[in-house]
Amino acid sequence: MAFISLSPHDWMIGIFLFCAVVVFGNGIHYLVFRLVRKDLAAPRRERLGVRKYLARPARAVFLTIGLLIVLPLVPKVPDLIRDRIEQYAGIVLVLLLGWLAIGGVYVFQALMLGRFDVKVADNLRARRVHTQMLFFRRMLIGLVVILDSGGLLWSLHDERLWKYGTGLLASAGVASLLLALAAKSTASNLIAGMQIALSEPIRIDDVVVLEGEWGRIEEITSTYVVVKIWDERRLVVPLSYFIEHPFQNWTRKRSDILGTAFLYVDYSVPVEPLREELARVVRDSPLWDKRVCVLQVTNLTERTMELRCLVSSIGSAESFDLRCVVREKMIEFLRENYPSALPTLRFQMPEAGARALEADVLQASRRD
């Protein structure tokens, strides 16, 4: 009812100041992001997501600050109403600053990860940084939320709300302790996430073998890890698994790997021609990284000779394909050049038994 007693002149001043806030707030927003567009090239600007994460919260912050600045200049506004508007605007400003800070965290993450491309061949450091930034981003966002909640309480002018907020925080602290005791597995996963970020047993895009499955680390959340299996399935594993259970990480230090292909041949096979053929096969294949190419006799049984073809590749996927190529080409070489060298089953009969068998065969052929 206090606003009804305002004169038309006072109303015009208030409307003019509000329009000025809108114009100047949008103008400052335009100038700031115009300078950002000049400093950053278009591809980098899109990669960092400056406009995506910062444009809208920044505009809202500029308008809210402008409203707080001009509010005391509006004439004849009752103190109670002015105090309520300032309090509500302060609450909105705190929330908007939290929104802007979270957007800044995403831009900071994009800025840090822009120099580390996981698509290159030697991407060990890039995967390490991507994994660490994934956890640090969540920690920073959690810190922003806590600080923003504290700022929101500080922006309240009513002492009763302060007491209510203090009691709410105290009860939330007790509840969080009880919840942590009840959700022991969730708490252990959160702690395991911190351990993984610091000790790095796994990273994004690591090649791992766990539960008998081969796959790549596709996603690491705060409580679980998603492993993309080679056949496009997804294996979801709790974070604590990687701390409490053994597993294979094929790209822990470097991505290159050795692969083996076994051949089982007869004793009559000469080894040296096979060794030369293996060298020719891998030399003609783009999957070989030119480090290791070895053929050795690794085992002998009563029937066959075991040959191990040891070859190297730049990654696990290339290693699998190269091993398949080696098996196909080496079997083809054996079939064409040493057909009798393939495994055969030999047996020998006593001389008397052989004669009896031969007589039976002759007698059967005469009857026919």
C-alpha positions in Angstrom: 0.0 0.0 0.0 3.0 2.3 0.5 3.7 2.4 -3.3 0.2 3.7 -4.0 1.0 7.0 -2.2 4.0 7.6 -4.6 3.7 10.5 -7.0 3.9 10.0 -10.7 7.3 11.7 -10.6 8.6 9.1 -8.1 7.2 6.3 -10.3 8.9 7.7 -13.4 12.3 7.9 -11.5 11.9 4.2 -10.4 11.0 3.0 -13.9 13.9 5.1 -15.3 16.4 3.6 -12.9 15.1 0.0 -13.6 15.5 0.6 -17.3 19.0 2.0 -16.7 19.9 -1.2 -14.8 18.8 -3.3 -17.7 20.6 -1.2 -20.3 23.9 -0.8 -18.4 23.9 -4.5 -17.2 23.4 -5.8 -20.7 25.9 -3.2 -22.0 28.6 -4.3 -19.6 27.9 -8.0 -20.4 28.3 -7.2 -24.1 31.6 -5.4 -23.6 33.1 -8.1 -21.4 32.2 -11.0 -23.7 33.2 -8.9 -26.7 36.7 -8.6 -25.3 36.6 -12.4 -24.6 35.7 -13.0 -28.3 38.6 -10.9 -29.4 41.1 -12.6 -27.1 40.0 -16.1 -28.0 39.7 -17.6 -31.4 36.4 -19.2 -32.3 37.5 -22.9 -32.1 39.1 -22.3 -28.7 36.2 -20.3 -27.4 33.8 -23.1 -28.3 36.2 -25.7 -26.8 36.4 -23.8 -23.5 32.6 -23.2 -23.4 33.0 -19.6 -22.2 29.6 -18.6 -23.6 28.0 -21.9 -22.7 28.9 -21.8 -19.0 29.4 -18.1 -18.2 27.2 -16.0 -20.4 23.8 -16.4 -18.7 25.0 -16.4 -15.1 27.2 -13.3 -15.8 24.3 -11.4 -17.3 22.1 -12.2 -14.3 24.9 -11.2 -11.9 25.4 -7.8 -13.7 21.6 -7.1 -13.6 21.3 -8.0 -9.9 24.3 -5.9 -8.8 22.9 -3.0 -10.8 19.5 -3.4 -9.0 21.3 -3.3 -5.6 23.2 -0.2 -6.6 20.1 1.8 -7.8 17.7 0.6 -5.2 18.8 3.3 -2.6 18.3 6.0 -5.3 14.6 5.2 -5.7 12.7 8.0 -3.7 10.2 7.4 -1.0 10.4 3.7 -0.7 9.5 2.5 2.8 12.5 1.2 4.8 10.8 -2.2 5.4 10.1 -2.8 1.8 13.5 -1.6 0.7 15.1 -3.9 3.3 13.1 -6.9 2.0 13.9 -6.2 -1.6 17.7 -5.8 -0.7 17.5 -9.1 1.2 15.8 -11.0 -1.7 18.2 -9.5 -4.2 21.2 -10.4 -2.0 19.9 -14.0 -1.8 19.5 -14.1 -5.6 23.0 -12.6 -6.0 24.6 -15.3 -3.8 22.9 -18.0 -5.8 23.9 -16.4 -9.1 27.5 -16.1 -8.0 27.5 -19.8 -7.1 26.1 -20.6 -10.6 28.8 -18.4 -12.1 31.5 -20.1 -10.0 30.4 -23.5 -11.1 30.5 -22.4 -14.7 34.0 -21.1 -14.0 35.0 -24.5 -12.8 33.9 -26.1 -16.1 35.8 -23.5 -18.0 38.9 -24.1 -15.9 38.6 -27.8 -16.6 38.3 -27.2 -20.3 41.3 -24.9 -20.2 43.4 -27.4 -18.4 42.4 -30.3 -20.6 42.8 -28.4 -23.9 46.5 -29.2 -24.0 46.1 -32.9 -23.4 44.5 -34.9 -26.2 43.6 -38.5 -25.4 43.3 -39.3 -29.1 47.1 -39.2 -29.7 49.1 -42.4 -29.8 51.2 -41.6 -26.6 48.3 -40.4 -24.4 49.5 -41.6 -21.0 49.9 -38.1 -19.5 46.7 -36.9 -21.1 44.7 -39.7 -19.6 46.3 -39.0 -16.2 45.3 -35.4 -16.3 41.7 -36.1 -17.5 41.2 -38.6 -14.7 42.5 -36.2 -12.0 40.6 -33.2 -13.3 37.4 -35.4 -13.2 37.7 -35.8 -9.5 39.0 -32.3 -8.8 36.1 -30.8 -10.7 33.6 -32.6 -8.5 35.6 -31.5 -5.4 35.6 -27.8 -6.5 31.9 -27.9 -7.3 31.2 -29.4 -3.9 33.3 -26.6 -2.3 31.4 -24.0 -4.2 28.1 -25.3 -3.1 29.3 -25.3 0.6 30.6 -21.7 0.3 27.5 -20.6 -1.5 25.3 -22.1 1.2 27.3 -20.3 3.9 27.0 -17.0 1.9 23.3 -17.6 1.6 23.0 -17.8 5.4 25.1 -14.7 5.8 22.8 -12.8 3.5 19.8 -13.4 5.8 19.0 -10.4 8.1 16.6 -12.2 10.4 18.3 -13.6 13.6 15.6 -16.3 13.8 16.6 -17.6 10.4 20.2 -17.6 11.6 19.3 -19.8 14.5 17.2 -22.0 12.3 20.1 -22.3 9.8 22.6 -23.1 12.5 20.3 -25.8 13.9 19.7 -27.1 10.5 23.5 -27.4 9.8 24.0 -29.1 13.2 21.3 -31.6 12.6 22.6 -32.1 9.1 26.0 -32.9 10.5 24.6 -35.5 12.9 22.5 -36.9 10.1 25.5 -37.1 7.8 27.4 -39.1 10.4 24.6 -41.5 10.9 24.1 -41.8 7.1 27.9 -42.4 6.7 27.7 -45.3 9.1 24.6 -46.7 7.4 26.0 -46.3 3.9 29.4 -47.7 4.5 29.8 -48.9 0.9 29.1 -45.5 -0.5 31.5 -43.8 1.9 34.2 -46.4 1.0 33.6 -45.7 -2.7 34.1 -42.0 -2.1 37.3 -42.6 -0.3 38.4 -45.0 -3.0 37.7 -42.2 -5.6 40.2 -40.0 -3.8 42.8 -42.8 -3.7 42.3 -43.4 -7.4 42.7 -39.8 -8.2 46.0 -39.6 -6.3 47.6 -43.0 -6.8 46.2 -43.5 -10.4 45.7 -47.3 -10.6 43.3 -46.5 -13.4 42.7 -43.6 -15.8 40.2 -42.7 -18.4 40.8 -44.9 -21.6 43.0 -47.4 -19.7 42.8 -50.9 -21.0 42.0 -53.3 -18.2 41.1 -57.0 -17.7 38.8 -57.7 -14.7 36.3 -60.4 -14.0 37.6 -62.2 -17.1 36.6 -59.3 -19.4 38.8 -57.1 -21.6 37.8 -53.5 -22.0 38.6 -49.8 -21.7 37.8 -47.4 -18.8 35.0 -45.3 -20.3 33.7 -43.3 -17.3 34.8 -42.7 -13.7 32.1 -41.3 -11.4 32.2 -40.6 -7.7 31.0 -44.1 -6.8 31.5 -46.4 -9.8 33.5 -47.0 -13.0 32.1 -47.9 -16.4 34.2 -50.3 -18.4 33.4 -50.6 -22.1 33.9 -54.3 -23.1 35.3 -55.1 -26.5 31.9 -56.3 -27.7 30.2 -53.0 -26.8 28.8 -54.2 -23.5 29.3 -52.0 -20.3 30.6 -53.4 -17.1 29.7 -51.2 -14.1 32.1 -51.7 -11.2 32.2 -49.9 -7.8 35.3 -47.7 -7.2 36.3 -49.8 -4.2 36.8 -52.8 -6.4 40.0 -51.3 -7.9 41.4 -50.8 -4.4 40.4 -54.1 -2.9 40.8 -56.6 -5.8 43.6 -57.3 -8.2 43.1 -56.6 -11.9 45.2 -56.1 -15.0 46.0 -52.7 -16.4 47.6 -53.0 -19.8 48.3 -49.3 -20.1 49.5 -48.4 -16.6 52.9 -47.0 -17.7 52.7 -47.0 -21.5 50.2 -48.1 -24.2 52.5 -50.3 -26.3 52.2 -54.1 -25.6 53.6 -57.5 -26.6 51.4 -60.1 -28.1 51.9 -63.8 -28.7 50.6 -66.3 -31.3 51.3 -70.0 -30.8 51.8 -72.5 -33.5 51.8 -76.3 -33.0 53.7 -78.1 -35.7 55.4 -81.4 -36.4 59.0 -82.0 -35.5 60.0 -82.1 -39.1 59.3 -78.4 -39.6 62.5 -76.3 -40.1 62.3 -73.3 -37.7 64.4 -70.8 -39.6 62.1 -70.4 -42.7 59.2 -69.8 -40.3 61.3 -67.1 -38.5 62.0 -65.4 -41.8 58.3 -65.6 -42.8 57.2 -64.1 -39.5 59.6 -61.2 -40.0 58.1 -60.6 -43.5 54.5 -60.8 -42.2 55.0 -58.2 -39.5 57.2 -56.0 -41.7 54.3 -55.7 -44.2 51.7 -54.9 -41.5 51.0 -51.3 -40.3 50.0 -52.8 -36.9 53.6 -53.6 -36.0 55.6 -50.9 -34.1 59.0 -52.3 -35.3 60.2 -53.1 -31.7 59.9 -56.9 -31.2 59.6 -59.8 -33.6 60.7 -63.1 -32.3 59.9 -66.7 -33.1 61.1 -69.4 -30.6 60.5 -73.0 -29.7 58.9 -72.7 -26.3 57.8 -76.3 -25.6 58.0 -79.9 -26.9 55.4 -82.6 -26.4 55.3 -86.2 -27.4 53.5 -85.2 -30.6 54.1 -81.6 -31.5 56.5 -78.7 -31.3 55.3 -75.4 -29.8 56.4 -72.2 -31.6 55.8 -68.8 -30.0 55.5 -65.8 -32.2 56.2 -62.7 -30.1 55.3 -59.3 -31.7 54.8 -55.8 -30.4 52.2 -53.1 -31.2 51.4 -49.6 -30.1 48.2 -50.6 -28.3 46.1 -53.6 -27.1 43.6 -53.3 -30.0 46.4 -53.3 -32.6 48.1 -56.2 -30.8 44.9 -58.3 -31.0 44.6 -57.7 -34.7 48.3 -58.3 -35.4 48.2 -61.6 -33.6 45.2 -62.7 -35.8 47.2 -61.7 -38.9 50.2 -63.6 -37.7 48.2 -66.8 -37.1 46.5 -66.6 -40.5 49.6 -65.9 -42.5 51.8 -68.4 -40.7 49.2 -71.2 -41.1 48.9 -70.3 -44.8 52.7 -70.5 -45.2 52.8 -73.9 -43.5 50.0 -75.3 -45.6 51.6 -74.2 -48.9 55.2 -75.0 -48.1 55.2 -77.7 -45.4 51.8 -79.5 -45.7 53.3 -82.5 -43.8 54.4 -80.3 -41.0 51.0 -79.9 -39.6 50.4 -82.0 -36.4 49.8 -85.7 -37.2 48.9 -88.6 -35.0 51.5 -91.5 -35.3 51.2 -95.0 -34.0 53.3 -98.2 -34.5 52.0 -101.8 -34.3 54.1 -104.8 -33.4 55.5 -106.7 -36.4 53.3 -109.8 -35.8 50.2 -107.6 -35.6 51.2 -105.8 -38.7 51.5 -109.0 -40.7 48.1 -110.3 -39.4 46.5 -107.0 -40.4 48.1 -107.1 -43.8 46.8 -110.7 -44.4 43.3 -109.7 -43.3 43.4 -106.8 -45.8 44.5 -109.0 -48.7 41.9 -111.7 -47.9 39.2 -109.1 -47.8 40.3 -107.6 -51.1 40.2 -111.1 -52.8 36.7 -111.7 -51.6 35.7 -108.5 -53.1 
